Amino acid sequence: MAPHQFLAVIGAAEVGLFDALRDGPADAASLAKATDSSPVGIEVLAKVLVALGYLDEEDGRYALTEVSAKTLPIDELPAMAAFLKEGVRQSLDIARVVKENPPGGVLGWGAIRSGEMALGYHALMRWLASSVVDEVARRATFPRAARRLLDVGGAHGLYTMALCRKYPLLQGAVFDLPAGLASAKQTLPLNSDVSDRIELVQGDFNQDELPEGQDVVFLANIVHGQTAENNADLFQKIGRATTRRGMVLILEQVPDVPQTQLGKGIAAIFGLMLYLFSSGQAYPYERLTGWLEDAGFGDIKRQELRVAPGFSLVSARKRPR
Ligand SMILES: C[S@@+](CC[C@H](N)C(=O)[O-])C[C@H]1O[C@@H](n2cnc3c(N)ncnc32)[C@H](O)[C@@H]1O
């Protein structure tokens, strides 16, 4: 979901628009009644959601698109909306943040360690990942001998599950804080074909070492949420945790690589959101490759995702010593 879509989704979640369409199509008048909204207001919102691809419209009747009906976590939208609203509210303090550069950003990881905010945040992560995971798994290429994968900050574990599905001999581990692992505990039972190959490891990657002996370390949307200093340390830990022929696969927003203007814009805006959220950034490609090289990796390759403009998949292999 691109950042500019948040507002429409928050609005729809809060008035119950998606909920009102759960049982089938409806016109603006019925939607206004069902959501206790102004007929003009609900139509304005519904039309935006049509333009963004969440709804279809035919003969003045609105319906969930096939994709929305399948993937939109309607029951979790209110929790997600609460998290997004708090994020937007805090981000309006941007002038102070730019002037003072407060350590840890305006919300920070502390705000989503538990409670409603954690539930909303992790529901959002699951939803965002569900639209990207298939392409990531399709593009990921691991050595045949790879047996152990560590998904750092893996939360819901959807990437680990898809990668274990692609590589039947792979054992996966999701490494995260307790709220992240609570999210994985929700998705694992829905993926029983691979769940017995996946371990949940609780830890703090800024405090603890990562479990050793990994053939692949995967990081999705982690680098952008951290300061440069923490990233440099994290890549050193990844270097120590990987085997002699190990590799790293990173999913990140990298604004300065050749891509469409839309991709550059989305990557840059993600960077700004993460700067506000937790003092992170959408780091330049050279910064990323520098951390990888300093940690002993080479053969660095990059591809851009098709389904998510602005998202790059970067792989690197341990340099022979
Ligand atoms: C942006 S989410 C990414 C989740 C998942 N990798 C994805 O792309 O959908 C960042 C994840 O990192 C976890 N995380 C943040 N700081 C962490 C830390 N210090 N140690 C372990 N996990 C952390 C969060 O709990 C969250 O699950």
The ligand as an SDF file (V2000), in Angstrom:
LIG
                    3D

 27 29  0  0  0  0  0  0  0  0999 V2000
    8.7570   -3.4270    9.2320 C   0  0  0  0  0  0  0  0  0  0  0  0
    8.5260   -4.9000   10.1420 S   0  0  0  0  0  0  0  0  0  0  0  0
    8.9820   -6.0920    8.9460 C   0  0  0  0  0  0  0  0  0  0  0  0
    8.2780   -7.3910    9.1450 C   0  0  0  0  0  0  0  0  0  0  0  0
    8.5520   -8.3860    8.0060 C   0  0  0  0  0  0  0  0  0  0  0  0
    9.9570   -8.6510    7.8630 N   0  0  0  0  0  0  0  0  0  0  0  0
    7.9810   -7.8500    6.7240 C   0  0  0  0  0  0  0  0  0  0  0  0
    8.7210   -7.3700    5.8680 O   0  0  0  0  0  0  0  0  0  0  0  0
    6.7600   -7.8910    6.5700 O   0  0  0  0  0  0  0  0  0  0  0  0
    9.9160   -4.8870   11.2420 C   0  0  0  0  0  0  0  0  0  0  0  0
    9.9820   -6.0940   12.1420 C   0  0  0  0  0  0  0  0  0  0  0  0
   11.2030   -6.0350   12.8700 O   0  0  0  0  0  0  0  0  0  0  0  0
   10.9390   -6.3480   14.2280 C   0  0  0  0  0  0  0  0  0  0  0  0
   11.9570   -5.6830   15.0440 N   0  0  0  0  0  0  0  0  0  0  0  0
   12.1640   -4.3510   15.1860 C   0  0  0  0  0  0  0  0  0  0  0  0
   13.2010   -4.1190   16.0040 N   0  0  0  0  0  0  0  0  0  0  0  0
   13.6480   -5.3370   16.3860 C   0  0  0  0  0  0  0  0  0  0  0  0
   14.7120   -5.7620   17.2130 C   0  0  0  0  0  0  0  0  0  0  0  0
   15.5170   -4.8680   17.8080 N   0  0  0  0  0  0  0  0  0  0  0  0
   14.9100   -7.0870   17.3760 N   0  0  0  0  0  0  0  0  0  0  0  0
   14.1010   -7.9960   16.7700 C   0  0  0  0  0  0  0  0  0  0  0  0
   13.0820   -7.6480   15.9560 N   0  0  0  0  0  0  0  0  0  0  0  0
   12.8620   -6.3360   15.7740 C   0  0  0  0  0  0  0  0  0  0  0  0
    9.5490   -5.8170   14.4750 C   0  0  0  0  0  0  0  0  0  0  0  0
    8.9550   -6.4450   15.5910 O   0  0  0  0  0  0  0  0  0  0  0  0
    8.8670   -6.1520   13.1650 C   0  0  0  0  0  0  0  0  0  0  0  0
    8.3220   -7.4250   13.1840 O   0  0  0  0  0  0  0  0  0  0  0  0
  1  2  1  0
  2  3  1  0
  2 10  1  0
  3  4  1  0
  4  5  1  0
  5  6  1  0
  5  7  1  0
  7  8  2  0
  7  9  1  0
 10 11  1  0
 11 12  1  0
 11 26  1  0
 12 13  1  0
 13 14  1  0
 13 24  1  0
 14 15  1  0
 14 23  1  0
 15 16  2  0
 16 17  1  0
 17 18  1  0
 17 23  2  0
 18 19  1  0
 18 20  2  0
 20 21  1  0
 21 22  2  0
 22 23  1  0
 24 25  1  0
 24 26  1  0
 26 27  1  0
M  CHG  2   2   1   9  -1
M  END
$$$$
